[in-house]
Amino acid sequence: MTPGELLSLAADSCVDAAKLLRDVHVDVSAKGTYDQVSSADLAVESFLRSALVAGAPGSAVVGEELGSATASVTWYVDPIDGTRNFVRGIPLSCISVAAAVDGVLVAGCVLDPFRDELFTAASGVPFRVRSTGLVIPPSAGPRPLVLTDIPLPGSPYSGELELLGDLLAIADVRRVYSTALSLAWVAAGRADAVANIGTFPWDVAAGAVLVREAGGTFVEIAANAFAAGRGEIVDWLVTRVEGIVS
């Protein structure tokens, strides 16, 4: 399958999976000290696994909730990125699916089910936003707008509060608590950059494709951190995050 065909399968599967959220009864249980998993996460990931593997026979899934396997075509699935927002009824979460071929990310889509916005891109397929709601064309501000969840509760790293304080002195900052949605917004030009620590492959895979295909940069830092976006602020974030996680 071509990157475009993988993208179409991912996007169609996300749209169909989002329909489950209208009827699912949301039960929540703890997943570690600070994290949660809901019945919606499990239902959506189960649906996506079936749909993606059926549409691309022989492919494998790396998912947040139901385990991981790899193949020539590997899907990275985050069924609800921003679960802590979702279970409180805060409309800042999304469904995220990416495809990698022989280890190289080639397609990604992020679906915001609350605003019915679908962000898509693939190798050879330009970044696109399909939205049925109100969309304001982004304009530049006097300072860069940066999205970050640093510091997260329970982080083992020191220096995160200092980074946040220094960042507030040079940029406008928003805390979204959905990494995939933050990356999609950066790709769309709604923010200039995003950086987070404590991330997993399913958090960033689709968003990395979106940012790169939209003309930005995505820099993986160590195994669990990144900075992405456009402009000098990205280099600043890379340097500061590297200093924390190294």
C-alpha positions in Angstrom: 0.0 0.0 0.0 1.2 3.5 -0.8 1.4 6.2 2.0 -1.7 7.8 0.6 -3.6 4.5 0.8 -2.4 4.0 4.4 -3.5 7.5 5.2 -7.0 6.9 3.8 -7.4 3.7 5.8 -6.2 5.5 9.0 -8.5 8.4 8.5 -11.6 6.4 7.6 -10.9 4.1 10.7 -10.6 7.2 13.0 -13.8 8.6 11.7 -15.6 5.3 12.3 -14.0 4.8 15.7 -15.2 8.3 16.8 -18.8 7.2 16.4 -18.3 4.8 19.3 -17.8 7.7 21.6 -21.3 8.9 21.3 -22.7 5.7 22.8 -20.0 4.2 25.0 -20.5 4.2 28.8 -17.3 5.7 30.2 -15.9 3.8 33.2 -12.5 4.9 34.5 -9.8 3.1 36.4 -6.3 4.0 37.5 -3.3 3.2 35.4 -0.4 4.0 37.6 -0.3 6.8 40.2 -1.1 9.7 37.9 -2.6 8.1 34.8 -6.1 6.8 33.9 -7.6 4.4 31.4 -11.3 4.5 30.4 -13.6 2.0 28.8 -13.7 4.4 25.8 -9.9 4.0 25.3 -10.3 0.2 25.3 -13.3 0.2 22.9 -11.7 2.6 20.4 -8.4 0.9 20.4 -10.0 -2.5 19.9 -12.0 -1.1 17.0 -9.0 0.5 15.4 -6.9 -2.6 15.7 -9.5 -4.7 13.8 -10.1 -2.1 11.2 -6.5 -1.3 10.4 -5.3 -4.9 10.3 -8.3 -5.9 8.2 -7.5 -3.0 5.7 -3.8 -3.8 5.6 -3.4 -7.6 6.0 -0.1 -8.6 7.7 0.3 -5.2 9.4 0.8 -4.9 13.2 -0.2 -2.4 15.9 1.7 -0.5 18.6 -1.1 0.7 20.9 -1.3 2.4 24.2 -3.7 0.0 25.9 -3.7 -3.4 24.2 -0.1 -4.3 23.5 2.4 -3.9 20.7 3.8 -5.8 17.8 5.7 -4.8 14.7 5.7 -5.8 11.0 6.7 -4.2 7.7 3.6 -2.0 8.1 3.2 -0.9 11.7 0.4 1.3 13.0 0.8 3.5 16.1 -2.5 4.0 17.8 -3.5 6.3 20.6 -7.2 5.7 21.0 -7.8 8.8 23.2 -4.9 11.1 23.7 -5.8 13.3 26.6 -7.8 10.7 28.6 -7.6 12.8 31.7 -9.4 15.7 29.9 -11.8 13.3 28.2 -13.1 11.6 31.4 -13.8 15.0 32.9 -15.7 16.2 29.9 -13.1 18.7 28.8 -13.0 18.8 25.0 -9.3 18.6 24.6 -8.5 15.1 23.4 -8.2 13.2 20.1 -7.8 9.9 18.3 -4.3 9.5 16.8 -3.2 6.9 14.2 0.1 6.8 12.3 1.6 4.3 9.8 5.2 3.3 9.5 6.7 1.3 6.7 9.9 -0.6 7.5 10.3 1.7 10.5 9.8 5.0 8.7 6.7 7.0 9.6 4.9 7.8 6.3 1.3 8.7 7.3 -0.6 10.3 10.2 -4.0 11.5 11.1 -5.4 13.1 14.3 -9.1 13.4 14.8 -10.6 15.8 17.3 -14.1 14.3 17.8 -15.4 17.3 19.7 -14.8 19.8 16.9 -15.0 17.3 14.1 -11.6 18.3 12.8 -9.5 15.8 11.0 -5.8 16.6 10.5 -4.0 14.4 7.8 -0.7 14.1 6.0 1.5 11.5 4.4 4.6 11.2 2.3 3.5 12.7 -1.0 0.2 13.9 0.5 0.1 17.5 1.7 -1.0 18.4 5.2 -4.7 19.1 5.3 -7.4 20.1 7.9 -11.0 19.1 7.4 -13.2 20.9 9.8 -17.0 21.4 10.0 -16.8 24.1 12.7 -15.6 27.6 13.0 -11.9 28.0 11.8 -10.0 31.2 12.3 -7.0 31.7 10.0 -4.0 31.8 12.3 -2.1 35.1 12.5 1.3 35.9 14.0 1.6 37.3 17.5 4.3 39.5 19.1 5.7 36.4 20.9 5.9 32.8 19.9 3.0 30.6 21.1 4.2 27.4 22.7 2.2 24.4 23.8 3.7 22.3 26.6 2.6 20.1 29.5 6.0 20.4 31.3 6.1 19.7 34.2 3.9 16.6 34.5 2.9 15.3 38.0 5.4 12.8 39.3 8.1 13.6 36.8 11.5 12.2 37.9 13.4 15.1 36.3 14.7 18.3 37.9 14.8 21.6 36.1 11.3 21.4 34.6 9.8 24.3 36.7 12.8 26.4 35.8 12.2 25.7 32.1 8.6 26.6 32.4 9.5 29.9 34.2 12.0 30.8 31.6 9.6 29.9 28.8 6.9 32.1 30.2 9.3 35.0 30.0 9.8 34.7 26.2 6.6 33.1 24.9 2.9 32.7 25.3 2.3 29.3 26.8 -0.7 27.0 26.7 -1.1 23.6 28.6 -3.3 21.3 26.5 -2.6 17.8 28.0 -3.0 16.1 24.7 0.3 15.8 22.9 -1.1 14.6 19.6 -3.7 17.4 19.4 -0.9 19.9 20.3 1.2 18.7 17.4 -1.8 18.9 15.0 -2.4 22.5 16.1 1.3 23.3 15.5 1.1 21.7 12.0 -1.9 23.9 11.3 -0.1 27.1 12.4 -2.2 27.7 15.5 0.9 27.5 17.7 4.6 28.0 16.8 6.0 25.1 18.8 5.3 22.2 21.2 7.6 20.3 23.6 6.9 17.6 26.1 8.7 15.1 28.3 7.4 11.6 29.3 5.9 10.8 25.9 5.5 7.4 24.2 5.7 6.5 20.4 1.9 6.4 20.1 1.7 10.0 21.6 3.8 11.5 18.9 3.9 9.3 15.8 1.0 10.9 13.9 1.7 14.4 15.0 5.4 14.1 13.9 4.2 13.3 10.4 1.7 16.2 10.4 4.3 18.7 11.5 7.0 17.6 9.1 4.6 17.5 6.1 3.4 21.0 7.0 6.9 22.3 6.8 8.0 22.2 10.4 10.6 20.2 12.3 10.1 17.4 14.8 13.1 16.6 17.0 13.1 13.4 19.1 15.0 13.9 22.3 16.2 10.8 24.1 13.5 8.1 24.1 10.7 10.0 25.8 10.8 13.7 24.9 10.6 16.0 21.8 10.3 19.5 20.5 8.6 20.4 17.3 7.4 23.4 15.3 8.8 26.4 13.4 11.3 29.2 14.2 14.1 29.8 16.6 12.0 28.8 19.6 12.3 25.2 18.5 16.1 25.2 18.9 15.7 26.9 22.3 13.3 24.1 23.4 15.5 21.4 22.1 18.5 22.7 24.0 16.5 23.1 27.3 14.7 19.7 27.1 18.0 18.0 26.2 19.5 19.5 29.4 16.7 18.0 31.5 16.4 14.5 30.1 20.1 13.8 29.3 
